[in-house]
Amino acid sequence: MKDPDLKFMRLAIAEAYRGVKKGQTPFGACIVKNGKVVALGHNVVWKSGNIIMHAEMAAISSACRALKTINLSGCTIYSTCEPCPMCFSACHWARIPRIVFGSAIKDAKRFGFNEMAVSNSKLKSLIKSRVKIRSGAAKKENIALFEFWKKQGKSRAY
């Protein structure tokens, strides 16, 4: 049986590649509701000069505008990397019931990102969130994204 999450994860990966080609860092997100893409986003921290403009934050902002609500119940967010604590919190507050991610926080750290080593599972437990988490979706493809970013030669983490 085919993995239904892979289609949307690959859209998040493609969005991250678009961002990298524009000089951004290798993170992408896709928000889906009822099997339809609501929003895509890639990291725009360097472009915007705004440290909070992670891929998940960009996608959540776009989804809220598209759906004309701050309540994203019924949506799933696909993220190329495990959401940081800020992005996990935004998913929780937006009532996104499901997070699917590819690479882990420890993978981002290996590529030079200043990640807080607090897993989504730990955050879920600490705040008693009901969000469902799936990790490791298309992990090799997501690690390849970091490697592509690194080969660009002008890559800089934050």
Sequence and secondary structure as in RCSB ss.txt:
>XXXX:A:sequence
MKDPDLKFMRLAIAEAYRGVKKGQTPFGACIVKNGKVVALGHNVVWKSGNIIMHAEMAAISSACRALKTINLSGC
TIYSTCEPCPMCFSACHWARIPRIVFGSAIKDAKRFGFNEMAVSNSKLKSLIKSRVKIRSGAAKKENIALFEFWK
KQGKSRAY
>XXXX:A:secstr
   HHHHHHHHHHHHHHHHHHTT  S EEEEEETTEEEEEEE  HHHHT TT  HHHHHHHHHHHHHTSS  TTE
EEEEEE   HHHHHHHHHTT  EEEEEE HHHHHHTT       HHHHHHHHT   EEE  TTHHHHHHHHHHHH
HTS     
